[in-house]
Amino acid sequence: MQISTEQLFNDARTQNGYTDQPVSDATLREIYELMKWGPTSANCSPARLLFVRSPEARARLAACVSAGNQPKVLAAPVTALIGMDMEFHEKLPRLFPHADARAWFVGNQPMIDATAFRNSSLQGAYFIIAARALGLGCGPMSGFDAAKVDAAFWAGTPVKTNFICSLGHGDPSKVFARSPRLTFEEACRFA
């Protein structure tokens, strides 16, 4: 499969609506199988994904998001919850056998929090790139009540929601006009 930077970045757009074409289990697995190879610090891999797609689950999620995001959640074939496992360090003996990396985190909640957030955010970006590489559109969102989402979907687990992302075959008629971006000079410096 030939994938271009246009498909991943230049031509790709944030989706606000989707066709009714479903997203298969095999495609969701393929997204994960691609995204898991993206680097994280000490290979900590804290992201956990929950694919919301049944009408009942979409309604539960819609009750946790802002009014502007409710139609997206209800219409998207899938909305992925990108979570962060706050006990990710327990898997480090297997994921990073080069050192006792688990010991770096035990009893250090600020380090756990920062590492889980930073690295699950990276993995969420890899998720979006993987989905785009497979021809899907994504609508990442932060307009939601994290405590409500956590209670509705992650209760009884050490996982907390980082962000959510609708997923499917994008409806071009629902895409906003391209918004500007900062120039290199505005966003970058050399030291």
C-alpha positions in Angstrom: 0.0 0.0 0.0 1.4 3.4 -1.0 0.7 6.1 1.5 1.5 9.7 0.9 2.1 12.7 3.2 -1.0 14.3 1.4 -3.1 11.4 2.7 -1.8 11.7 6.2 -1.4 15.5 6.5 -1.9 17.9 3.6 -5.2 16.6 2.3 -6.5 15.0 5.5 -9.1 16.9 7.4 -10.8 16.8 10.7 -14.2 15.1 10.1 -17.5 16.4 11.4 -19.7 13.9 9.7 -19.5 10.4 8.3 -21.1 8.1 5.8 -23.1 5.1 7.0 -20.4 2.7 5.8 -19.3 0.7 8.9 -15.8 0.2 10.2 -15.0 -3.4 10.6 -13.3 -5.1 13.6 -10.5 -6.1 11.3 -9.9 -2.4 10.4 -9.9 -1.4 14.1 -7.4 -4.2 14.8 -5.2 -3.0 11.9 -5.2 0.5 13.3 -4.0 -0.7 16.6 -1.4 -3.0 15.0 0.0 0.1 13.2 -0.2 2.6 16.1 1.5 0.3 18.6 4.8 0.6 16.9 5.0 4.4 17.5 7.6 5.3 20.0 6.9 6.1 23.7 9.3 6.9 26.5 10.8 3.6 27.8 8.2 1.8 25.6 5.7 2.5 28.3 2.7 2.3 26.0 0.0 3.6 28.4 -2.7 4.2 25.8 -5.8 2.0 26.1 -8.5 2.1 23.5 -12.2 1.5 23.8 -14.3 1.5 20.6 -17.8 2.9 21.2 -20.1 1.8 18.4 -23.3 0.2 19.6 -26.3 2.6 19.6 -26.6 2.2 23.4 -22.9 3.0 24.0 -23.0 5.9 21.6 -26.0 7.3 23.6 -24.1 6.9 26.9 -21.1 8.7 25.4 -23.2 11.4 23.9 -24.5 12.2 27.4 -20.9 12.9 28.5 -19.8 15.3 25.6 -20.6 18.9 24.8 -23.7 19.8 22.9 -21.6 20.5 19.8 -20.0 17.1 19.9 -23.1 15.1 20.5 -24.1 14.8 16.8 -20.6 13.6 15.9 -20.7 10.9 18.5 -24.2 9.8 17.6 -23.5 9.7 13.8 -19.9 8.3 13.7 -19.8 4.5 13.2 -17.1 4.4 15.9 -15.8 6.8 18.5 -12.6 5.7 20.1 -11.9 6.6 23.7 -8.1 7.1 24.0 -7.4 6.3 27.6 -4.3 6.2 29.7 -3.6 3.3 32.0 -2.5 4.9 35.3 -0.8 1.6 36.2 1.1 1.3 32.9 4.4 0.9 34.8 3.3 -2.5 36.0 3.8 -3.7 32.4 7.3 -2.2 32.1 9.2 -5.4 33.1 7.9 -6.9 29.9 7.8 -3.8 27.7 11.2 -2.4 28.8 13.4 -5.3 30.0 16.6 -3.3 29.6 16.3 -1.7 33.1 14.1 -1.8 36.2 11.9 1.0 34.7 9.0 0.0 36.9 11.0 1.3 39.9 11.2 4.8 38.3 7.4 5.2 38.8 6.5 3.3 42.0 5.4 5.8 44.6 5.9 8.8 42.2 2.3 9.8 41.2 3.4 13.1 39.5 5.7 11.1 37.3 3.1 8.5 36.6 0.5 11.2 35.7 2.8 13.2 33.4 4.2 10.1 31.7 0.7 8.5 31.1 -0.7 11.8 29.7 2.3 12.6 27.5 2.7 9.1 26.0 -1.0 8.3 25.6 -1.3 11.6 23.7 1.5 10.5 21.5 -0.2 7.2 20.9 -3.4 9.0 20.2 -1.7 10.9 17.4 -0.3 7.6 16.1 -3.9 6.3 16.2 -5.0 9.2 14.0 -2.2 8.7 11.5 -2.8 4.9 11.3 -6.6 5.5 10.7 -5.8 8.1 8.0 -3.3 5.7 6.4 -6.1 3.1 6.2 -8.4 5.6 4.5 -10.5 6.6 7.4 -11.4 10.1 8.7 -11.0 11.2 12.3 -12.6 13.8 14.5 -10.5 14.2 17.6 -12.4 15.9 20.5 -11.7 17.3 23.9 -15.2 18.7 24.6 -16.3 16.2 27.1 -16.7 15.6 30.9 -13.8 13.2 31.6 -15.2 12.2 35.0 -18.5 11.2 33.3 -16.7 9.3 30.5 -14.5 7.5 33.0 -17.5 6.5 35.2 -19.5 5.3 32.1 -16.7 3.4 30.4 -13.6 2.8 32.5 -15.2 2.2 36.0 -13.3 -0.4 38.0 -10.2 0.0 35.9 -7.0 2.1 36.3 -7.7 3.8 33.0 -8.6 7.5 32.6 -9.8 9.2 29.4 -7.3 11.4 27.6 -9.4 12.4 24.6 -12.0 10.9 22.2 -11.9 10.6 18.5 -14.8 9.8 16.1 -13.8 7.5 13.3 -15.3 6.4 10.0 -15.5 7.2 6.3 -15.8 11.0 6.2 -18.6 12.9 4.6 -16.9 15.6 2.5 -20.0 17.8 2.8 -19.5 18.1 6.5 -15.9 19.3 6.5 -15.2 22.9 7.4 -13.1 25.1 5.2 -9.4 24.7 5.9 -8.3 26.8 8.8 -5.0 28.6 8.8 -1.9 27.3 10.6 1.0 29.2 12.2 4.0 29.8 10.0 7.4 28.2 10.7 8.6 31.6 12.0 5.7 31.9 14.4 6.0 28.4 15.9 9.6 27.5 15.7 13.0 28.7 16.9 16.6 27.6 16.8 18.8 27.6 19.9 
